[in-house]
Amino acid sequence: MKGHIVKRSETSWSLVFDIGQDEQGKRKQKWVTVQGTKKEAERELTRLLHEMNTGMYVEPSKMTVTEYLEYWLEHYAKTNVATKTLDGYRESIRVYIVPQLGKHQLAKLQTAHIQAYYAYAQREGRKRFPGGLSARSVLHHHRVLREALQQAVKWQFLGRNPADAVVPPRPERTEMKVLDEAQTARLLTVAEGTRFYLPVLVAVTTGLRRGEVLGLRWEDIDLDAGMLSVRQSLGQTRQGPQFKPPKTEKSRRGVSLPALTTEALRRHREEQQKEKVLLGDAYQDKGLVLANPIGEAWTPNALTKGFGFLLAKHDLPRVRFHDLRHTHATQLLRQKVHPKVVSERLGHSTVNLTLDTYSHILPGMQEEAAEGVDKALRQALQRNTPEAGTGGKEGKKK
């Protein structure tokens, strides 16, 4: 296939390329306008010609929602999101969105079509059992679809995003489950002597996410300084566990360790060294702090499943492993640690996110703050009354 570029302005270009022949055998051409530099226009023309030559090109006017979403998964999501996120996108699109919206032509997809799908999904959208999907699940579908259609606008397949005007469902905020200090102590007591003691201890004393705990390497920990650095995370994907960079830039952080955790890590390192010597060449040393018995990565799903069994066996509150992170933050805030410090330990993007996430703690903290102000002000007023001590009498003499 051949093509060329026509300059429209300093930042606008028309790409002209062959798309086959009409019924009379005459050459058909396609004109596509792109914005940017000439080099960017040349790259886009090369991409379009490659698609034409490999049979992947579909005219936007004839492209169905199914064809577009598969195109978006392959050419955008696959290279721009984490593997686990991509797995979730594929499931949302192929299992739920495409069966209801895929038959529509992309250019003719309307806001009403999307709104009707959300209503259907909440009413009878479940696949294995009768009933509808939760508002949170449908909201997730909305976010995936809206992101995909927004990229269609950028690629000039659409003039506007029909999902922008849709009103997605608003899920009710679920009550956060956390352990108090007594429950945390009991959990650590029953976990002692098991493989779960150290991951539980690290989680409740640092606020690390599950993947961050499992991704820790000895090179990330300075036991003498009592610090650890979050540099990677272990994620669970359909292809198996995979290491990846921290969730966000703020997630790449340093976290100070309490002495209890530092001491436990020292003991664990000594035990791990003994296991290496005992197993010899059979030990696959990956440098991981929380490895499986032969040194390889401990999968996130295995940790979650084992943690659940531990709670059930000892009749402890049924919380997720991730709730240990919430437990750490909640206990710090109750101890009046500044929210900014808590935010930094958790790796939140802003302190506002921390305050929003743990707003359920704030009412009690507000009351304590008011009582503290009241007490301090009353004491100050009492000291400055004429009858209060020597200072008051001297004030009268003057």
Buried (B, 14 or more C-beta within 10 A) or exposed (E): EEBEBEEEEEEEBBBBBBBEEEEEEEEEEBEBEBEEEEEEBBEBBEBBBEBBEEEEBBEBEEBBBBBBBBBBBEBBBEEEBBBBBBBBBBEBBBEBBBBBBBEBBBBEBEBEBBBBBBEBBBEEBBEEEEEBBBBEBBBBBBBBBBBBBBBBBEBEBBEEBBBEEBEBBEEEEEEBEBBEEEBBEBBBEBBEEEBBBBBBBBBBBBBBBBBBBBBBBEEBBBBEEBBBBBBBBBBBBEEEBBBBEBBEEBBBBBBBBEEEBBEBBEEBEEEBEEEBEEBEEEBEEEEBBBBBEEBBBBBBEBBBEBBBEBBEEEEBEEBBBBBBBBBBBBBBBBEEEEBEBBBBBBBBEEBEEBBEBBEEBBEEBEEEEEEEEEEEEEEEEEEEEEEEEEEEEEEEEE
